[in-house]
């Protein structure tokens, strides 16, 4: 591989890291919101908090997929 391509891949991995971090931060914020909403005993808020928890789970799952690509950058190259 030439240096230009290696630099490109390094930049891609950097962007992926930022994206994974953003997903994790958003998941944390959504989880905190869900915990707050579920505390008042209102069934509507409880249902909404459950949906928020599911959304946070999806974000964390996507972050895991991104981390997998970061850990195994050869997955970025079409073989």
Backbone torsions as a table, in degrees:
resi	resn	phi	psi	omega
1	UNK	NA	141.5	177.4
2	UNK	-84.8	163.8	-174.7
3	UNK	-61.9	-36.3	-179.1
4	UNK	-62.4	-41.5	179.4
5	UNK	-68.7	-38.9	177.4
6	UNK	-62.4	-42.2	177.2
7	UNK	-62.4	-41.5	177.9
8	UNK	-59.5	-48.2	-179.8
9	UNK	-62.7	-37.5	177.8
10	UNK	-62.7	-39.9	178.2
11	UNK	-67.2	-39.9	177.9
12	UNK	-61.4	-44.9	179.2
13	UNK	-62.9	-38.5	177.0
14	UNK	-61.1	-43.9	178.2
15	UNK	-64.8	-41.2	178.6
16	UNK	-63.0	-39.2	176.8
17	UNK	-60.3	-44.8	178.8
18	UNK	-61.2	-43.4	-179.4
19	UNK	-63.8	-43.2	178.9
20	UNK	-63.5	-42.2	178.1
21	UNK	-62.9	-40.4	178.9
22	UNK	-63.0	-43.8	178.8
23	UNK	-60.5	-43.1	-179.1
24	UNK	-64.9	-42.6	179.0
25	UNK	-64.5	-42.4	178.3
26	UNK	-64.2	-41.1	178.9
27	UNK	-62.3	-41.0	178.0
28	UNK	-62.5	-44.6	-179.4
29	UNK	-65.1	-42.4	179.0
30	UNK	-64.6	-39.9	178.6
31	UNK	-63.1	-42.9	177.0
32	UNK	-61.6	-42.3	178.4
33	UNK	-62.8	-43.1	180.0
34	UNK	-62.2	-41.6	178.6
35	UNK	-62.2	-42.7	179.7
36	UNK	-64.1	-44.8	-176.8
37	UNK	-66.6	-33.1	-175.6
38	UNK	-80.7	-0.9	-173.8
39	UNK	-86.0	-18.4	-170.9
40	UNK	-88.0	-2.7	178.5
41	UNK	81.1	-3.3	177.9
42	UNK	-74.5	122.4	-177.3
43	UNK	-61.1	-32.9	178.7
44	UNK	-65.5	-45.9	178.1
45	UNK	-65.1	-36.7	178.7
46	UNK	-62.7	-45.8	179.1
47	UNK	-62.6	-42.5	178.4
48	UNK	-63.2	-38.2	-179.7
49	UNK	-66.6	-34.5	177.2
50	UNK	-65.9	-40.4	177.4
51	UNK	-64.4	-39.7	177.8
52	UNK	-64.0	-40.5	177.9
53	UNK	-61.9	-38.4	177.3
54	UNK	-64.9	-40.5	177.9
55	UNK	-62.3	-42.7	178.3
56	UNK	-61.6	-40.0	178.7
57	UNK	-61.9	-42.0	178.9
58	UNK	-63.8	-43.0	178.5
59	UNK	-60.8	-42.1	178.8
60	UNK	-66.1	-37.5	177.8
61	UNK	-63.1	-45.3	178.1
62	UNK	-62.6	-39.8	175.9
63	UNK	-59.8	-36.0	177.1
64	UNK	-65.5	-40.2	177.2
65	UNK	-63.8	-42.5	178.7
66	UNK	-62.3	-43.6	179.7
67	UNK	-61.5	-35.5	178.0
68	UNK	-61.6	-41.6	178.4
69	UNK	-67.7	-37.6	178.2
70	UNK	-64.0	-43.8	-178.6
71	UNK	-69.8	-27.0	-178.8
72	UNK	-129.1	73.3	-173.0
73	UNK	-61.8	-17.9	177.9
74	UNK	-63.1	-16.5	176.5
75	UNK	-67.5	-17.7	178.4
76	UNK	-76.9	-18.5	-175.5
77	UNK	-96.4	125.0	177.0
78	UNK	-70.4	124.5	-177.6
79	UNK	-99.7	NA	NA
